[in-house]
Amino acid sequence: MDGGVNVQSEREITANELTYTKQVLVLKRIELHAYVLIGAVFLAMAGMLIPVLLFGVSRASILTVLLLGVPLVGLCFYVGRGIGRQGHKKKAVLDDKVCSLKGPVTYVTHHVGNAKGEEFFIGDITLRLPPATSLVIFVANEQNGYRETELDVVFIETSSKQTPDSESSVTKKEAIVVYLEDYIDIDTALTRHGQHYFIRECLSIFGVTVFCLAIGFLGFLYAFPKERLLETNPLLLLLAALTDIAIVALGCYLIKKLYVTVRQCINPYYKPSTYCERLSGKR
């Protein structure tokens, strides 16, 4: 393989690993369809702007249409075509075996506004990690910026035809990580917590987030009804909003502590586990 990556061995995929990788495959296919849909929206915008420009020629100067309207149509067409090509006529296929790879694990950081995210690689192959998982600490342990390691992966191959009349295709490989010692053990995690563990985890986080936002929003509206809201100083509103967030966060923390206390009263041997511990198969 390229990028200093070697295939150490291959083995049969377990039932739990197959379930998990199929879930990731569904997300990959949704991602491809989303590219096509977003691209179609931009192309539709470009198509709708053309008659608007023709109508605008009779209402405004030709110079205004040429300087503003035509570049806008061109931009919508260019963006729509570029985004749409990321998913158009592309097919994602899951490999049927687990490969043990050895190579340098690196990452790049992407910044979008104030948010940032990391994309991890082994060699030049993109790694797909479980939800809410980062290997930054793992990679940063090495002073040279990468860490030579061994991990088990299942490949997703995304292929597309180069031209309509060509049989050759361009294939992009991504690696779904199913095992990394002390960090990720998909088979053990799903054996202990069920094959839909990651779906439940994501839904629970989403549900708790929506619940907290709703409680905070309702509490804010209770303290500042519409009539009072318009008359209150903006700085005071900001301070009240920050206080509201702090109260909701403290409430969630206390509820979690109460839940653990009740569970330990029922079962003295109960000990809460973290997401990282469950993901690594330790709990």
C-alpha positions as CSV (number, residue, x, y, z in Angstrom):
1,M,0.0,0.0,0.0
2,D,1.0,3.7,-0.5
3,G,2.0,6.1,2.3
4,G,4.2,3.6,4.2
5,V,1.2,1.4,5.1
6,N,1.6,-2.4,5.2
7,V,-1.1,-5.1,5.4
8,Q,0.0,-7.3,8.2
9,S,-2.8,-9.9,8.0
10,E,-6.4,-10.5,7.1
11,R,-9.2,-12.2,9.0
12,E,-12.9,-12.9,8.8
13,I,-15.2,-10.1,9.9
14,T,-17.3,-10.8,13.1
15,A,-21.0,-10.4,13.2
16,N,-20.8,-7.3,15.4
17,E,-18.1,-5.7,13.2
18,L,-20.3,-6.4,10.2
19,T,-23.3,-4.7,11.8
20,Y,-21.2,-1.7,12.7
21,T,-19.6,-1.3,9.3
22,K,-23.0,-1.6,7.6
23,Q,-24.2,1.3,9.7
24,V,-21.2,3.3,8.6
25,L,-21.8,2.3,5.0
26,V,-25.4,3.7,5.3
27,L,-24.0,7.0,6.6
28,K,-21.6,7.1,3.6
29,R,-24.3,6.5,1.1
30,I,-26.5,9.2,2.8
31,E,-23.4,11.5,2.5
32,L,-23.2,10.8,-1.3
33,H,-26.9,11.4,-1.8
34,A,-26.6,14.7,0.2
35,Y,-23.9,15.9,-2.1
36,V,-26.2,15.3,-5.1
37,L,-29.1,17.0,-3.4
38,I,-27.2,20.1,-2.4
39,G,-25.7,20.3,-5.9
40,A,-29.1,20.0,-7.4
41,V,-30.4,22.9,-5.2
42,F,-27.6,25.2,-6.4
43,L,-28.2,24.2,-10.1
44,A,-31.9,24.8,-9.6
45,M,-31.1,28.3,-8.2
46,A,-29.0,29.0,-11.3
47,G,-31.8,27.9,-13.5
48,M,-34.4,30.0,-11.8
49,L,-32.1,33.1,-11.9
50,I,-31.8,33.0,-15.7
51,P,-35.4,34.1,-16.3
52,V,-35.1,36.7,-13.5
53,L,-32.1,38.1,-15.3
54,L,-34.0,38.2,-18.6
55,F,-36.8,40.1,-16.9
56,G,-34.2,42.3,-15.2
57,V,-32.8,43.5,-18.5
58,S,-36.0,45.4,-19.1
59,R,-36.1,46.8,-15.6
60,A,-32.5,47.6,-14.9
61,S,-29.4,48.5,-16.8
62,I,-27.6,45.9,-18.8
63,L,-24.4,46.8,-17.0
64,T,-26.0,45.9,-13.6
65,V,-27.2,42.6,-14.9
66,L,-23.8,41.8,-16.4
67,L,-21.9,42.8,-13.3
68,L,-24.1,41.2,-10.7
69,G,-26.6,38.8,-12.2
70,V,-24.4,36.8,-14.6
71,P,-21.6,36.2,-12.1
72,L,-24.2,35.0,-9.5
73,V,-25.7,32.5,-12.0
74,G,-22.2,31.3,-12.9
75,L,-21.3,30.9,-9.2
76,C,-24.4,28.9,-8.4
77,F,-23.8,26.7,-11.5
78,Y,-20.1,26.2,-10.6
79,V,-20.8,25.4,-6.9
80,G,-23.7,23.1,-7.7
81,R,-21.8,21.2,-10.3
82,G,-18.7,20.9,-8.0
83,I,-20.7,19.7,-5.0
84,G,-22.9,17.4,-7.1
85,R,-20.0,15.6,-8.7
86,Q,-18.9,14.5,-5.2
87,G,-21.8,12.1,-5.1
88,H,-23.1,11.8,-8.7
89,K,-22.8,8.3,-10.1
90,K,-20.7,7.1,-7.2
91,K,-21.2,3.8,-5.4
92,A,-19.9,2.8,-2.0
93,V,-19.1,-0.8,-1.4
94,L,-18.0,-2.5,1.8
95,D,-15.2,-5.1,2.0
96,D,-16.0,-8.5,3.4
97,K,-12.8,-8.9,5.5
98,V,-10.8,-7.2,8.2
99,C,-7.3,-6.1,7.4
100,S,-4.6,-5.4,10.0
101,L,-2.7,-2.3,8.9
102,K,0.6,-1.0,10.2
103,G,1.7,2.5,9.4
104,P,2.0,6.2,10.5
105,V,-1.2,7.6,12.0
106,T,-1.5,11.4,11.2
107,Y,-4.2,14.0,11.2
108,V,-5.1,17.4,9.8
109,T,-7.3,20.0,11.5
110,H,-10.2,21.7,9.5
111,H,-11.5,25.0,10.7
112,V,-15.1,26.1,9.8
113,G,-15.8,29.4,11.4
114,N,-15.2,29.0,15.2
115,A,-15.6,25.2,15.0
116,K,-12.8,22.8,14.2
117,G,-12.6,19.1,13.5
118,E,-9.8,16.6,12.9
119,E,-9.5,14.1,10.0
120,F,-7.2,11.1,10.7
121,F,-5.2,9.1,8.3
122,I,-3.0,6.0,8.2
123,G,-0.6,6.7,5.5
124,D,-2.7,8.4,2.8
125,I,-5.9,6.4,3.7
126,T,-8.7,8.3,5.6
127,L,-9.8,6.7,8.8
128,R,-13.5,6.5,9.8
129,L,-13.7,6.5,13.6
130,P,-16.7,5.8,15.9
131,P,-18.9,8.8,16.9
132,A,-17.3,11.4,19.2
133,T,-13.9,9.7,19.0
134,S,-10.6,11.5,18.5
135,L,-7.1,10.1,18.3
136,V,-5.3,13.5,18.8
137,I,-3.9,12.5,22.2
138,F,-2.9,9.1,20.8
139,V,-1.1,10.8,17.8
140,A,0.4,13.6,19.9
141,N,2.3,11.1,22.1
142,E,5.0,11.1,19.4
143,Q,7.2,14.2,19.0
144,N,7.6,13.8,15.3
145,G,3.9,14.4,14.6
146,Y,2.9,10.8,13.8
147,R,2.8,7.5,15.5
148,E,3.5,4.1,13.9
149,T,0.8,1.8,14.9
150,E,-1.2,-1.3,14.0
151,L,-5.0,-1.3,13.8
152,D,-7.8,-3.5,12.3
153,V,-9.9,-1.9,9.6
154,V,-12.6,-2.7,7.1
155,F,-12.4,-0.8,3.8
156,I,-15.1,1.2,2.1
157,E,-14.4,1.6,-1.6
158,T,-16.2,4.5,-3.4
159,S,-15.9,4.2,-7.1
160,S,-17.1,6.4,-10.0
161,K,-16.9,6.1,-13.8
162,Q,-14.3,8.4,-15.3
163,T,-16.4,9.0,-18.5
164,P,-19.9,7.7,-19.6
165,D,-18.2,5.6,-22.3
166,S,-15.3,4.3,-20.2
167,E,-15.2,1.1,-18.2
168,S,-12.3,2.3,-16.0
169,S,-13.1,3.9,-12.7
170,V,-11.5,6.0,-10.0
171,T,-11.6,4.3,-6.6
172,K,-11.2,6.0,-3.2
173,K,-10.5,3.9,-0.2
174,E,-11.5,4.7,3.4
175,A,-10.8,2.5,6.4
176,I,-13.4,1.9,9.1
177,V,-11.5,1.3,12.4
178,V,-12.8,-1.7,14.2
179,Y,-9.9,-2.3,16.6
180,L,-7.1,-0.2,18.1
181,E,-5.5,-1.5,21.2
182,D,-6.6,0.3,24.4
183,Y,-8.8,2.7,22.3
184,I,-11.3,0.9,20.1
185,D,-12.8,-2.6,20.3
186,I,-16.0,-2.6,18.3
187,D,-16.7,-6.4,18.7
188,T,-16.4,-6.3,22.5
189,A,-18.3,-3.0,22.8
190,L,-21.3,-4.3,20.8
191,T,-21.2,-7.7,22.5
192,R,-21.6,-6.0,25.9
193,H,-23.9,-3.1,25.0
194,G,-25.9,-4.3,21.9
195,Q,-25.5,-4.0,18.2
196,H,-27.3,-0.6,18.1
197,Y,-25.2,0.9,20.9
198,F,-23.8,3.8,18.8
199,I,-27.2,4.6,17.4
200,R,-28.6,4.7,21.0
201,E,-25.7,6.8,22.1
202,C,-26.2,9.4,19.4
203,L,-29.9,9.5,19.9
204,S,-29.5,9.9,23.7
205,I,-27.0,12.8,23.2
206,F,-29.4,14.5,20.7
207,G,-32.4,14.0,23.0
208,V,-30.6,15.4,26.1
209,T,-29.3,18.4,24.1
210,V,-32.8,19.2,22.8
211,F,-34.3,18.7,26.2
212,C,-31.8,21.1,27.9
213,L,-32.2,23.7,25.1
214,A,-36.0,23.5,25.5
215,I,-35.9,23.8,29.3
216,G,-33.4,26.7,29.0
217,F,-35.5,28.5,26.4
218,L,-38.8,28.1,28.3
219,G,-37.1,29.3,31.5
220,F,-35.8,32.4,29.7
221,L,-39.2,33.1,28.2
222,Y,-40.8,32.7,31.6
223,A,-38.4,35.3,33.1
224,F,-38.6,37.6,30.1
225,P,-42.1,37.5,28.5
226,K,-42.4,39.2,25.1
227,E,-43.6,42.6,26.5
228,R,-40.7,42.7,29.0
229,L,-38.2,41.3,26.5
230,L,-38.5,44.4,24.2
231,E,-38.0,46.8,27.1
232,T,-35.0,45.1,28.8
233,N,-31.4,46.2,28.3
234,P,-29.5,43.9,25.8
235,L,-26.6,43.6,28.2
236,L,-29.0,42.4,31.0
237,L,-30.5,39.9,28.5
238,L,-27.1,38.5,27.7
239,L,-26.3,38.1,31.4
240,A,-29.6,36.4,32.0
241,A,-29.0,34.0,29.1
242,L,-25.6,33.1,30.4
243,T,-27.1,32.5,33.9
244,D,-29.8,30.4,32.3
245,I,-27.2,28.2,30.6
246,A,-25.3,27.8,33.8
247,I,-28.4,26.8,35.7
248,V,-29.4,24.2,33.1
249,A,-25.9,22.8,33.0
250,L,-25.8,22.6,36.8
251,G,-29.2,20.9,36.8
252,C,-28.1,18.3,34.3
253,Y,-25.0,17.6,36.4
254,L,-27.0,17.2,39.6
255,I,-29.5,14.9,37.9
256,K,-26.7,12.7,36.6
257,K,-25.2,12.6,40.2
258,L,-28.6,11.7,41.6
259,Y,-29.0,8.9,39.0
260,V,-25.6,7.4,39.9
261,T,-26.4,7.6,43.7
262,V,-29.8,5.9,43.3
263,R,-28.2,3.1,41.1
264,Q,-25.5,2.6,43.7
265,C,-28.1,2.3,46.5
266,I,-29.9,-0.4,44.5
267,N,-26.7,-2.1,43.5
268,P,-23.6,-1.3,45.7
269,Y,-21.3,-2.8,43.0
270,Y,-22.5,-0.4,40.3
271,K,-19.8,1.8,38.9
272,P,-20.5,4.3,36.1
273,S,-18.4,3.9,32.9
274,T,-17.3,6.5,30.5
275,Y,-17.9,6.4,26.7
276,C,-14.2,5.8,26.1
277,E,-14.1,2.8,28.5
278,R,-17.1,1.2,26.8
279,L,-15.7,1.9,23.3
280,S,-12.4,0.3,24.2
281,G,-14.2,-2.8,25.6
282,K,-12.9,-2.3,29.1
283,R,-16.3,-1.9,30.7
